[in-house]
Amino acid sequence: MIPAIEQRWSPRAFDPVAEVSPARMRVVLEAARWAASHGNTQPARFLLGYRGDDTHRRILATLRPRNRTWAHRASVLLIGAVVTADERGELPNTVYGLGLAVQNLVLQAVDLGLVTHQIGGFDKDAARAEFGMPDDVEPVVAIALGHLGDVADLPEELQARETRPRRRRPLTELVFGGTWGGPVELGEPADQLEHE
C-alpha cells in the first residue's frame, strides 16, 4: 500500500493555533479537482473557511454540537457538495464523484503532513440555507483539516476514541468470488510481498 493510505486516519485533536496556508490548500484542492468522475462531469464543489474567518464560523455552526466541541480547533473547515445537474440535465453518480474527490483531498493532505476528519454529523439544510446553495447543489460532507493536536485538549469522552487502535474488516468479509459470500484467492498478505 502507498504510505498515505496507511497513514490516513480521522483524528479529532487539532492544533488550535497552527495554520494551513492558502498555498497548501491550493495543492489539496487541486488533488480533489483531478479526481475521476462519471463522464468527467466533475460534480464536486467545496466551501472553504479558515479558522477565524466568517466562513469557518458559519460552517462550524452547521455541525452537530458534539462535533463542534473539537472541530472549532481545525485550521480549515470545508463542506463538500455535489452539483446534481448541468446543461445536459441530471448528472449520474454525483456522490461517487465527490467521494473520489474527497479521498484525493484527504490523501494529499496526509502527504503534506496534515490530518483530516470527515464529518457526516452536520445540518445539510442549514448549510444549504446559510450559504445560499442553489437547488441543484447538495451538501454531503463537512471536513476538518489541519495539524495534529494534543489528545488532552479533547473532551474526556472523546479521548479514549482518539487513541483506540484502527480496525478494518478482513478482506474475506469484503471481497467474494463465484457467488456472494464465496471465497476468492488474493495471494499473500501485503506485508509478505517483496518489492520488485
PLY file of the C-alpha trace (Angstrom):
ply
format ascii 1.0
element vertex 196
property float x
property float y
property float z
element edge 195
property int vertex1
property int vertex2
end_header
0.00 0.00 0.00
1.16 3.54 -0.58
2.18 5.28 2.67
-0.53 7.98 2.57
-3.27 5.33 2.69
-1.65 3.57 5.62
-1.08 6.84 7.50
-4.57 8.29 6.93
-6.84 8.39 9.96
-9.54 10.68 11.32
-8.34 12.42 14.48
-10.41 14.91 16.41
-7.42 16.50 18.15
-6.40 19.51 16.05
-3.72 22.06 16.90
-5.71 25.20 17.79
-3.01 27.66 16.67
-1.28 26.03 13.68
-2.34 27.44 10.33
-2.65 25.95 6.87
-1.60 28.39 4.18
-3.74 29.16 1.13
-0.87 27.75 -0.98
-1.13 24.39 0.78
-4.91 24.45 0.42
-4.49 25.04 -3.30
-2.43 21.82 -3.52
-5.02 19.88 -1.51
-7.89 21.20 -3.63
-6.01 20.60 -6.89
-5.77 16.96 -5.84
-9.55 16.93 -5.38
-10.05 18.64 -8.74
-8.12 15.91 -10.56
-10.27 13.08 -9.20
-12.05 10.80 -11.63
-15.77 11.38 -12.19
-18.53 9.79 -14.28
-18.05 11.06 -17.82
-15.73 13.78 -16.48
-18.78 15.60 -15.08
-16.73 16.84 -12.08
-19.68 17.27 -9.68
-17.60 18.04 -6.56
-17.76 21.53 -5.07
-16.26 22.86 -1.83
-16.92 25.69 0.60
-13.70 26.66 2.39
-13.23 28.51 5.66
-10.01 29.30 7.52
-10.12 29.35 11.33
-11.01 32.87 12.42
-12.89 33.85 9.27
-16.64 34.15 8.77
-16.96 31.06 6.55
-15.23 28.84 9.15
-17.57 30.17 11.83
-20.65 29.57 9.67
-19.59 26.03 8.69
-18.91 25.29 12.35
-22.43 26.45 13.24
-23.90 23.79 10.92
-22.11 20.97 12.76
-23.86 18.95 15.42
-22.99 20.20 18.91
-20.77 17.22 19.76
-18.70 17.80 16.62
-18.34 21.49 17.44
-16.55 20.56 20.71
-13.45 19.62 18.72
-13.87 20.91 15.13
-13.50 24.57 16.11
-9.76 23.92 16.57
-9.25 22.81 12.94
-7.27 25.22 10.79
-9.74 24.73 7.95
-13.35 23.63 7.69
-14.88 22.64 4.38
-18.24 21.48 3.14
-18.13 19.07 0.23
-21.17 19.31 -2.02
-22.31 17.97 -5.37
-23.80 19.73 -8.36
-26.59 17.40 -9.43
-27.29 18.81 -12.92
-25.70 20.81 -15.71
-26.72 21.97 -19.19
-27.09 18.31 -20.25
-29.51 17.50 -17.44
-29.23 15.38 -14.31
-25.70 14.15 -13.58
-25.08 10.47 -12.78
-23.17 9.17 -9.77
-22.51 12.57 -8.23
-21.93 11.35 -4.67
-19.44 8.81 -6.01
-17.63 11.65 -7.79
-17.48 13.71 -4.60
-16.24 10.66 -2.69
-13.35 10.25 -5.13
-12.52 13.97 -4.89
-12.60 13.92 -1.08
-10.37 10.84 -0.97
-7.85 12.61 -3.21
-8.07 15.68 -0.95
-7.54 13.60 2.19
-4.59 11.64 0.83
-2.93 14.81 -0.48
-3.37 16.35 2.97
-1.66 13.32 4.54
1.21 13.67 2.07
1.64 17.30 3.22
1.77 16.25 6.90
-1.80 17.37 7.64
-4.72 15.50 9.15
-8.40 15.47 8.25
-11.65 14.29 9.73
-14.70 13.82 7.52
-17.94 14.71 9.28
-21.40 13.40 8.43
-22.90 14.98 11.54
-23.94 18.37 10.24
-27.21 20.04 9.29
-27.36 19.92 5.50
-30.47 22.10 5.29
-28.81 24.72 7.49
-25.70 24.63 5.29
-27.81 24.98 2.16
-29.64 28.00 3.61
-26.60 29.61 5.26
-24.55 29.60 2.07
-27.36 30.21 -0.44
-26.81 26.97 -2.32
-28.90 26.64 -5.48
-31.47 23.86 -5.82
-29.12 21.72 -7.92
-26.44 21.65 -5.18
-26.49 19.14 -2.33
-24.14 19.38 0.67
-22.84 15.92 1.54
-19.94 16.09 3.99
-18.07 18.52 6.23
-14.31 18.16 6.55
-11.98 19.41 9.28
-8.37 19.85 8.17
-5.26 20.99 9.98
-2.32 19.87 12.08
-2.50 17.13 14.69
-3.08 18.49 18.18
-2.99 17.22 21.76
-5.47 14.49 22.70
-5.68 16.03 26.18
-7.45 19.06 24.66
-10.43 16.91 23.69
-13.47 16.40 25.89
-12.80 13.43 28.17
-15.34 11.15 26.49
-13.54 11.55 23.13
-10.01 10.97 24.37
-10.38 7.17 24.51
-11.84 7.10 20.99
-8.89 9.10 19.73
-6.31 6.59 20.93
-8.02 3.27 20.24
-6.49 1.09 17.52
-7.78 1.46 13.97
-9.68 -1.59 12.79
-10.90 -2.76 9.41
-12.93 -5.81 8.43
-10.80 -8.58 6.88
-10.81 -8.89 3.08
-12.64 -12.22 3.42
-15.71 -10.22 4.51
-15.38 -7.68 1.69
-14.28 -9.48 -1.47
-16.06 -12.51 -2.94
-15.69 -14.90 -5.84
-18.16 -17.17 -7.63
-21.19 -16.22 -5.55
-21.94 -13.56 -2.96
-20.01 -14.57 0.14
-17.89 -17.09 -1.78
-14.13 -17.26 -1.22
-11.61 -15.79 -3.65
-7.82 -16.19 -3.91
-5.97 -12.94 -3.16
-2.40 -14.14 -2.71
-0.01 -13.37 0.10
-0.67 -10.61 2.64
0.88 -7.34 1.51
3.46 -7.30 4.31
4.95 -10.55 2.94
5.38 -9.32 -0.62
8.80 -8.25 -1.79
9.17 -5.07 -3.81
10.32 -5.82 -7.31
0 1
1 2
2 3
3 4
4 5
5 6
6 7
7 8
8 9
9 10
10 11
11 12
12 13
13 14
14 15
15 16
16 17
17 18
18 19
19 20
20 21
21 22
22 23
23 24
24 25
25 26
26 27
27 28
28 29
29 30
30 31
31 32
32 33
33 34
34 35
35 36
36 37
37 38
38 39
39 40
40 41
41 42
42 43
43 44
44 45
45 46
46 47
47 48
48 49
49 50
50 51
51 52
52 53
53 54
54 55
55 56
56 57
57 58
58 59
59 60
60 61
61 62
62 63
63 64
64 65
65 66
66 67
67 68
68 69
69 70
70 71
71 72
72 73
73 74
74 75
75 76
76 77
77 78
78 79
79 80
80 81
81 82
82 83
83 84
84 85
85 86
86 87
87 88
88 89
89 90
90 91
91 92
92 93
93 94
94 95
95 96
96 97
97 98
98 99
99 100
100 101
101 102
102 103
103 104
104 105
105 106
106 107
107 108
108 109
109 110
110 111
111 112
112 113
113 114
114 115
115 116
116 117
117 118
118 119
119 120
120 121
121 122
122 123
123 124
124 125
125 126
126 127
127 128
128 129
129 130
130 131
131 132
132 133
133 134
134 135
135 136
136 137
137 138
138 139
139 140
140 141
141 142
142 143
143 144
144 145
145 146
146 147
147 148
148 149
149 150
150 151
151 152
152 153
153 154
154 155
155 156
156 157
157 158
158 159
159 160
160 161
161 162
162 163
163 164
164 165
165 166
166 167
167 168
168 169
169 170
170 171
171 172
172 173
173 174
174 175
175 176
176 177
177 178
178 179
179 180
180 181
181 182
182 183
183 184
184 185
185 186
186 187
187 188
188 189
189 190
190 191
191 192
192 193
193 194
194 195
